[in-house]
């Protein structure tokens, strides 16, 4: 794995470009909703955007 990443640095940049916007949006929504536990989880756990996308589209929806 380390050899692959060393030879393909573009993969690291692609992962960063994918993850950063999702993480930023999810953290922003969690902070505005005062979801402390979600904020901490989103900040600490790195799932390549999967947890962030789920939070944005599933868990952050307001219940009516």
C-alpha positions as CSV (number, residue, x, y, z in Angstrom):
1,X,0.0,0.0,0.0
2,X,2.8,2.4,0.9
3,X,4.5,1.7,-2.4
4,X,1.3,2.3,-4.3
5,X,0.8,5.7,-2.6
6,X,4.5,6.6,-3.1
7,X,4.2,5.9,-6.8
8,X,0.7,7.5,-7.2
9,X,0.7,10.7,-5.2
10,X,-2.2,11.8,-7.4
11,X,-4.4,9.3,-5.5
12,X,-3.7,11.1,-2.2
13,X,-4.6,14.4,-3.8
14,X,-7.8,12.9,-5.3
15,X,-8.8,11.5,-1.9
16,X,-8.2,14.9,-0.2
17,X,-10.2,16.7,-2.9
18,X,-13.1,14.3,-2.4
19,X,-13.1,14.2,1.4
20,X,-12.5,17.9,2.3
21,X,-15.7,19.4,1.0
22,X,-17.9,16.7,2.4
23,X,-16.2,17.0,5.8
24,X,-16.5,20.7,5.8
25,X,-20.2,20.8,4.9
26,X,-21.0,18.1,7.5
27,X,-19.1,19.8,10.2
28,X,-20.8,23.1,9.4
29,X,-24.3,21.5,9.6
30,X,-23.4,19.7,12.8
31,X,-22.1,22.9,14.4
32,X,-25.2,24.9,13.4
33,X,-27.5,22.2,14.8
34,X,-25.5,21.9,18.1
35,X,-24.9,18.2,17.4
36,X,-21.8,17.9,19.6
37,X,-21.5,14.1,19.3
38,X,-21.9,14.2,15.5
39,X,-19.4,17.0,15.3
40,X,-16.8,15.1,17.2
41,X,-17.4,11.9,15.3
42,X,-17.2,13.6,12.0
43,X,-14.0,15.4,13.0
44,X,-12.3,12.3,14.3
45,X,-13.5,9.4,12.1
46,X,-12.2,9.4,8.6
47,X,-14.4,7.4,6.2
48,X,-13.5,9.0,2.9
49,X,-16.7,11.0,3.0
50,X,-19.1,8.2,3.6
51,X,-20.1,9.1,7.1
52,X,-20.3,12.8,6.1
53,X,-22.6,12.1,3.2
54,X,-24.8,10.0,5.4
55,X,-25.0,12.7,8.0
56,X,-25.8,15.4,5.5
57,X,-28.5,13.6,3.6
58,X,-30.0,11.2,6.2
59,X,-29.2,12.1,9.9
60,X,-29.3,15.9,9.8
61,X,-32.9,16.1,8.4
62,X,-35.2,17.9,10.8
63,X,-38.1,15.8,12.1
64,X,-41.4,17.5,11.6
